[in-house]
Amino acid sequence: MKSVERMSDGTGESTPDRECYRCDRDVAPARLFRVTTEPPAALSHDYQTAERFCCPDCAAGMNLSEFSERLKAHARRGERPVEE
């Protein structure tokens, strides 16, 4: 990720973009997917919980858009999604 904040028109600070961890493209924070993985208890001694940010294109490439649609459908009905 870039550590230098960009200025908008040189008049003030803007929200810095973040890089997608998969493709390294700069993406506005409001458009980033947060991908969090948590290992099951049996593997927690070998693996840590991790969080990464990715662009919509990479999220679609990982088929996260399908997961998102399923969550939205349950939210519209006021239900909790069933864990698979």
C-alpha positions in Angstrom: 0.0 0.0 0.0 1.1 3.5 -0.6 2.0 5.6 2.4 1.8 9.0 0.8 -1.5 10.7 0.9 -2.6 12.4 -2.3 -3.9 15.9 -2.5 -7.0 16.8 -4.5 -6.2 19.8 -6.7 -3.5 20.9 -4.2 -6.2 22.5 -2.0 -6.5 20.0 0.8 -6.3 16.4 1.9 -8.5 13.8 0.3 -9.2 10.3 1.4 -6.2 8.2 0.3 -6.9 5.3 -2.1 -5.8 1.9 -1.1 -4.4 -0.8 -3.3 -6.2 -4.0 -4.0 -4.1 -6.8 -2.5 -4.6 -9.0 -5.6 -4.0 -6.6 -8.5 -2.3 -3.6 -6.8 -4.7 -1.1 -8.4 -5.6 2.0 -6.4 -9.2 2.0 -5.3 -11.3 4.5 -3.4 -11.9 3.0 0.1 -15.7 3.2 -0.3 -15.4 0.7 -3.2 -13.1 -1.9 -1.5 -14.3 -5.2 -0.3 -12.9 -6.2 3.1 -12.0 -9.9 3.0 -11.5 -11.4 6.4 -10.5 -15.0 7.0 -10.6 -16.8 10.3 -9.2 -20.3 10.7 -11.2 -22.9 12.4 -10.3 -23.7 16.0 -8.4 -26.8 15.1 -6.0 -24.8 12.9 -5.8 -21.6 14.9 -2.4 -22.6 16.3 -1.0 -22.7 12.8 -2.9 -19.9 11.1 -3.9 -16.3 12.1 -7.0 -14.3 11.3 -6.2 -12.1 8.3 -7.8 -9.1 6.7 -7.2 -7.8 3.2 -8.9 -5.3 0.9 -9.7 -5.9 -2.7 -11.3 -4.2 -5.7 -14.8 -5.2 -7.0 -13.2 -6.9 -10.0 -11.0 -9.1 -7.9 -13.9 -9.8 -5.5 -16.0 -10.9 -8.5 -13.0 -13.1 -9.6 -13.2 -14.8 -6.3 -16.9 -15.2 -6.7 -17.6 -13.0 -3.7 -20.4 -11.2 -5.6 -22.5 -14.4 -5.4 -22.0 -14.5 -1.7 -23.0 -10.9 -1.4 -26.2 -11.5 -3.3 -27.2 -14.4 -1.0 -26.7 -12.1 2.0 -28.7 -9.3 0.5 -31.6 -11.7 -0.3 -31.7 -12.9 3.4 -31.5 -9.3 4.6 -34.5 -8.3 2.4 -36.5 -11.0 4.1 -35.3 -10.2 7.5 -33.7 -13.6 8.0 -30.3 -14.7 9.2 -28.2 -16.5 6.5 -27.8 -20.2 7.0 -24.2 -21.2 7.6 -23.1 -23.9 5.1 
